[in-house]
Amino acid sequence: MLNRRNFLTAAIGVAAAGTLAACAKKDEGSGDSTGSGGSKTITLGFSQVGSESGWRTANSDSVKSAAKEAGYKLQFSDAQQKQENQISAIRSYISQKVDVIAFSPVVVTGWDAVLKEAKAAKIPVVLTDRSVETSDESLYVTLVGSDFTDEGRRAAKILEKVIAKAGLKGKVKIAQLEGTTGAAPAIERAKGFKEVMDADHADDWKIVVSQTGDFTRAGGKQVMAAFLQSNPDINVLFAHNDDMAIGAIQSIEAAGKKPGKDILIVSIDGVKDGFVAMSEGKINAIVECNPLLGPQLMEVVKTVHEGGKVERWIKTKESDFMQDQAKAALPDRKY
């Protein structure tokens, strides 16, 4: 099997779009009261940001399956993209006296009070996927997640190749579909993209319009329709995730334009439906963000529960996620 980096390089010539870059409801799982050897089973309270995208679904599935595999008792809650729901869930985990709390925060700020409550209860907290800003970094143990700023940089660098391949001349007028306002991936992906744009394309690239689509298809569709009304000469779309890009494609087609041709599209994630759109020539490039954090999270949970030391930021490991998504989307292709 090709390793992930080589696969992504090879896929440049495979996808019909031409270019690729590597990159709720309460649902409780249960475990036995004792593990093998009679030791107490670890109870993990996990608050998920929501179920807004294909990436998030894969992330939740990874956490659930990894907890089951590890033999942990998982208390799982879906915050439905509302910070107040996550804070309530975390307080519930504190009252239940779980062993470890993990969560993927909806937004960056506003967590100090509840994290202080967890610390007072001597329950370690692990962040997954997204970071927070806090006055006291000892309020959480570590972050298990990706480098979103670098994903933004890579999106800009691959856009250079997309533009060259498409033969686009003149000013590059970019529409940006941002993730949830105040969320780490939205802030950091925009930052990384702008770093490259300002350094290398100050004269020929311009973000003419930028607004949140809340990481959802419906949001991407609605906001892109408004973009096209106010800025009909947009020729590039940078979407912070695949789902918003897919929603935007519907509005682009409704406006009588061809996604991937009249408007070049670069997005981030690498989910199955993104590959389908790319095979149809509607998305030009996708930067990977691996959602399969479950196994790494369970390793960290075990270590912190036992009082061990972990790094402040544990970066997401490479996996075959994008390769698997491509195979599911394009089963007749050879890899």
C-alpha positions in Angstrom: 0.0 0.0 0.0 1.2 3.5 -0.7 2.0 5.5 2.3 -0.2 8.6 2.8 2.2 11.2 1.5 3.0 9.2 -1.7 -0.7 8.4 -2.2 -1.6 12.1 -2.1 1.1 12.9 -4.5 0.0 10.2 -6.9 -3.6 11.3 -6.6 -2.8 14.6 -8.3 -3.1 12.8 -11.6 -6.0 10.6 -10.6 -8.7 13.0 -9.5 -10.7 14.5 -12.3 -10.3 17.9 -10.6 -6.6 17.6 -11.1 -5.0 18.6 -7.9 -4.8 17.3 -4.3 -2.8 18.3 -1.2 -2.0 16.2 1.8 -2.5 17.8 4.7 -26.5 15.9 19.0 -28.0 13.9 21.1 -26.7 12.1 24.2 -25.1 8.8 23.3 -23.5 6.9 26.1 -21.2 3.9 25.8 -20.7 1.6 28.7 -18.0 -0.7 29.9 -17.6 -3.2 32.7 -17.1 -1.9 36.2 -13.7 -3.6 36.3 -11.2 -4.3 33.6 -8.9 -7.3 33.1 -7.0 -8.2 36.3 -9.7 -6.6 38.5 -8.5 -3.0 38.0 -11.1 -0.2 37.9 -12.3 0.7 34.4 -11.4 4.2 33.4 -14.5 6.5 32.9 -14.0 9.1 30.2 -16.4 12.0 29.8 -16.2 13.4 26.2 -18.1 16.4 24.9 -18.2 16.6 21.2 -18.7 20.0 19.5 -21.5 18.7 17.3 -22.3 16.7 14.2 -22.0 19.5 11.7 -20.0 17.7 9.0 -18.7 14.4 7.6 -15.4 15.1 9.3 -17.0 15.4 12.7 -19.0 12.2 12.3 -15.7 10.4 11.5 -14.1 12.0 14.6 -17.0 10.9 16.9 -16.9 7.4 15.5 -13.2 7.2 16.1 -13.5 8.3 19.7 -16.3 5.8 20.4 -14.6 2.8 18.7 -11.3 3.6 20.4 -12.8 3.8 23.8 -14.6 0.5 23.3 -11.4 -1.1 22.1 -9.5 0.3 25.2 -12.2 -1.0 27.5 -13.1 2.4 28.8 -16.5 3.5 30.0 -17.4 6.4 27.7 -19.9 9.2 28.6 -20.4 10.9 25.2 -22.4 14.1 24.6 -23.1 16.2 21.5 -23.1 19.9 22.2 -24.9 20.7 18.9 -22.3 23.6 18.4 -23.4 25.4 21.5 -20.8 26.4 24.1 -23.4 26.4 26.9 -24.2 22.7 26.1 -20.5 21.8 26.5 -20.1 23.6 29.7 -23.2 21.9 31.1 -21.9 18.5 29.9 -18.5 19.1 31.6 -20.2 20.1 34.8 -22.2 16.9 34.6 -19.0 14.9 34.2 -17.5 16.6 37.2 -20.6 15.7 39.3 -20.4 12.1 38.1 -16.7 12.1 39.2 -15.4 10.7 35.9 -11.7 9.9 35.8 -10.8 12.1 32.8 -12.7 14.8 30.8 -12.0 15.4 27.1 -13.7 17.8 24.8 -13.5 19.5 21.4 -14.3 23.1 22.2 -16.9 25.0 20.1 -15.0 28.3 20.5 -11.6 29.4 21.8 -12.6 31.6 24.8 -14.9 31.3 27.8 -13.7 28.1 29.5 -11.8 29.3 32.6 -14.7 28.9 35.1 -15.6 25.4 34.2 -12.0 24.3 33.8 -11.2 25.6 37.3 -14.1 23.5 38.6 -12.6 20.4 37.0 -9.2 21.2 38.4 -10.7 21.7 41.9 -12.3 18.3 41.5 -8.9 16.9 40.5 -10.2 15.6 37.2 -7.6 16.0 34.4 -8.9 17.7 31.2 -7.7 16.8 27.7 -8.5 19.0 24.7 -9.1 17.3 21.3 -9.0 18.7 17.8 -9.4 22.4 18.9 -7.5 24.7 21.3 -8.6 27.2 23.9 -7.3 30.4 25.2 -7.1 30.5 29.0 -5.5 32.6 31.8 -4.0 29.5 33.3 -2.5 26.8 31.1 -2.5 24.3 34.0 -6.3 24.0 33.6 -5.9 21.4 30.9 -3.2 18.8 30.4 -2.7 18.7 26.7 -4.2 19.2 23.3 -4.5 16.3 20.8 -5.0 17.8 17.4 -3.8 19.1 14.0 -1.9 22.2 13.1 -4.7 24.3 11.6 -2.4 27.2 10.8 -0.2 25.0 8.6 -3.4 23.6 6.9 -4.2 27.2 5.9 -0.7 27.7 4.6 -0.9 24.5 2.6 -4.3 25.5 1.2 -2.7 28.7 -0.2 0.3 26.9 -1.6 -1.9 24.3 -3.4 -4.1 27.1 -4.7 -1.0 28.4 -6.5 -0.8 25.1 -8.4 -4.5 25.1 -9.0 -4.4 28.6 -10.5 -1.4 27.6 -12.7 -3.1 24.4 -13.9 -6.3 26.3 -14.7 -4.4 29.0 -16.6 -6.2 31.8 -14.6 -4.7 35.2 -15.5 -5.1 38.5 -13.8 -6.4 39.3 -10.4 -7.3 36.4 -8.1 -10.6 37.4 -6.3 -11.1 35.1 -3.4 -14.2 34.3 -1.4 -13.5 32.7 2.0 -16.0 30.5 3.7 -14.9 30.6 7.3 -15.6 28.0 10.0 -17.6 28.7 13.2 -16.8 32.2 14.4 -14.3 32.0 17.3 -13.4 28.4 16.7 -9.7 27.5 16.6 -9.8 26.0 13.1 -11.5 29.0 11.6 -9.1 31.4 13.2 -6.0 29.5 12.4 -6.8 28.3 8.9 -7.6 31.9 7.9 -4.3 33.0 9.5 -2.2 30.5 7.7 -3.8 31.2 4.3 -3.3 34.9 4.8 0.4 34.5 5.8 1.2 32.9 2.4 -1.1 35.3 0.5 0.5 38.4 2.1 4.0 37.1 1.7 3.8 35.8 -1.9 0.7 37.3 -3.5 0.1 40.8 -2.1 -0.2 42.2 -5.6 -2.4 39.6 -7.3 -4.5 37.9 -4.7 -7.3 39.5 -2.7 -9.9 38.1 -0.3 -12.9 40.2 -1.5 -15.5 38.7 0.8 -15.3 36.4 3.9 -18.0 35.1 6.2 -18.7 32.1 8.4 -20.7 29.2 7.0 -20.5 27.5 10.4 -18.8 24.4 8.9 -22.1 23.2 7.5 -23.4 22.5 4.0 -26.4 24.6 4.6 -24.3 27.5 5.8 -21.9 27.1 2.8 -24.8 27.2 0.4 -26.5 30.2 1.9 -23.4 32.3 2.4 -22.1 31.5 -1.1 -25.4 32.6 -2.7 -25.0 35.9 -0.9 -21.3 36.2 -2.0 -22.3 35.7 -5.6 -25.0 38.4 -5.3 -22.6 41.0 -3.9 -19.4 39.9 -5.7 -20.3 38.1 -9.0 -16.7 38.3 -10.3 -15.3 35.9 -7.6 -13.0 33.4 -9.3 -11.7 31.4 -6.3 -13.3 29.9 -3.2 -11.3 28.9 -0.1 -13.6 26.9 2.1 -12.4 26.0 5.6 -14.0 22.5 5.2 -15.4 20.2 2.6 -19.0 20.4 3.7 -19.1 24.2 3.2 -17.5 23.8 -0.2 -20.1 21.2 -1.2 -22.9 23.5 -0.1 -21.3 26.4 -2.0 -21.2 24.3 -5.1 -25.0 24.1 -5.2 -25.2 27.9 -5.1 -22.5 28.3 -7.8 -24.4 26.0 -10.1 -27.7 27.7 -9.3 -26.0 31.0 -10.4 -25.2 29.4 -13.8 -21.5 29.1 -13.1 -19.3 26.0 -13.2 -17.6 25.1 -9.9 -14.0 24.0 -10.5 -13.8 26.1 -13.7 -15.5 29.5 -13.4 -14.8 29.4 -9.7 -11.7 27.4 -8.5 -12.3 25.7 -5.2 -9.8 24.6 -2.5 -11.1 23.1 0.8 -9.8 21.3 3.9 -10.7 17.9 5.4 -10.7 15.0 2.9 -14.0 13.3 3.4 -15.7 11.0 1.0 -18.1 13.5 -0.5 -15.3 15.9 -1.0 -13.6 13.3 -3.2 -16.8 12.7 -5.1 -17.0 16.4 -5.9 -13.3 16.4 -6.9 -13.8 13.4 -9.2 -16.6 15.4 -10.9 -14.2 18.4 -11.4 -16.2 20.6 -8.9 -13.5 20.9 -6.2 -9.9 21.4 -7.4 -7.9 20.5 -4.3 -8.4 19.3 -0.8 -5.9 19.6 2.1 -6.1 16.8 4.7 -7.2 17.1 8.3 -7.2 13.7 9.9 -10.2 13.1 12.2 -9.2 9.7 13.5 -8.0 11.0 16.9 -9.6 8.2 19.0 -6.6 5.9 19.5 -4.2 8.8 20.3 -6.8 10.2 22.8 -7.1 6.9 24.6 -3.4 6.6 25.0 -3.3 10.0 26.5 -6.2 9.3 28.8 -4.4 6.2 30.1 -1.2 8.2 30.7 -2.8 11.1 32.5 -5.1 8.8 34.6 -2.0 7.0 35.8 -0.3 10.4 36.6 2.2 10.3 33.7 3.5 13.3 31.9 2.5 14.2 28.3 3.6 16.9 25.9 1.6 20.1 25.8 0.5 19.6 22.2 0.3 16.1 20.7 0.0 16.5 17.0 -2.4 14.2 15.0 -0.6 11.2 13.6 -0.7 10.5 9.9 -3.2 7.8 8.8 -4.8 6.3 5.7 -7.9 8.4 6.2 -7.8 10.3 2.9 -6.8 7.2 1.0 -9.7 5.3 2.5 -12.1 8.2 1.7 -10.9 8.3 -1.9 -11.4 4.5 -2.3 -14.9 4.8 -0.9 -15.7 7.7 -3.3 -13.9 6.3 -6.3 -14.0 2.5 -5.9 -13.2 1.8 -9.6 -9.9 3.7 -9.4 -6.5 2.0 -8.9 -4.4 3.1 -5.9 
